[in-house]
Amino acid sequence: MDHTHIVQAGDLDRYAPSRDSQAVVPELVYWLVRLSCPDVVCRIPYGESISQSGMDGSVETELGFDGFIPKGKSYWEIGTDRDPQRRQQRSLPNVPRNLMTKNAQNHLRNGPEYQGNLF
C-alpha cells in the first residue's frame, strides 16, 4: 500500500481557487515549516488571522531545510492566486526596503524580466 501520496499536486491545484484555501493553505505551510525544522521560530498566521497587513509570515532557523526553508531569517508571501507573478508585482512594492535583498530591489527597479531570489 502506498502511503506517500496522501495529497498530490493535482489535489492542491483543484483546491487552490476555493475560498476555503485562502485560510487553509497558510496553515498547511505553517505546519510543514514547523515540522521540518526543529529549531524554527515561525510566525505564519492562518485561519481568521490571514487578513493582517504586511508580509504573510516570517521564519527564523539556524538549520533550515535544504531547498525549501532557508537558514537565517526569511519573510514569506503565501497565496492561492492562479498568476503568482501578478501577485508578486502587486505585493513587492509594499515590502519595506530593509527586508529586501539586493535582488528584490533590482527586480522592483527593473521589472518582471529581472531574475533572481527576491528575499
GIVENRA-V114764 format. One record per pair of residues at least 12 apart in sequence whose ideal C-beta (glycine too) atoms are under 8 Angstrom apart, sorted by the first residue. I is the first residue (numbers start at 1). J is the second residue. If there is no record, write none. Layout:
# GIVENRA-V114764
i->{I:I}
j->{J:J}
This chain:
# GIVENRA-V114764
i->{16:16:17:17:21:22:22:23:23:23:23:24:25:25:26:26:26:26:26:26:26:27:27:29:29:29:29:30:30:30:30:33:33:33:36:36:36:37:37:37:37:37:37:38:39:39:39:40:40:40:40:41:41:41:42:42:42:42:43:43:43:44:44:44:44:44:44:45:54:55:55:55:55:55:56:56:56:56:57:57:57:58:58:58:58:59:59:59:60:60:60:74:75:75:75:77:85:88:89:92:92:92:92:93:95:99:100:100:101:101:101:103:103:103:104:104:104:104}
j->{80:82:80:82:80:50:80:46:47:48:50:46:78:80:44:45:46:50:56:57:78:46:47:44:57:76:78:42:44:46:57:59:65:69:65:68:69:59:61:63:64:65:69:63:61:62:63:59:60:61:69:59:60:61:57:58:59:60:57:58:59:56:57:58:59:76:78:57:94:75:76:77:95:99:76:77:78:79:75:76:78:73:74:75:76:73:74:76:72:73:74:119:95:99:119:91:112:118:112:104:107:108:118:108:119:119:118:119:117:118:119:116:117:118:116:117:118:119}
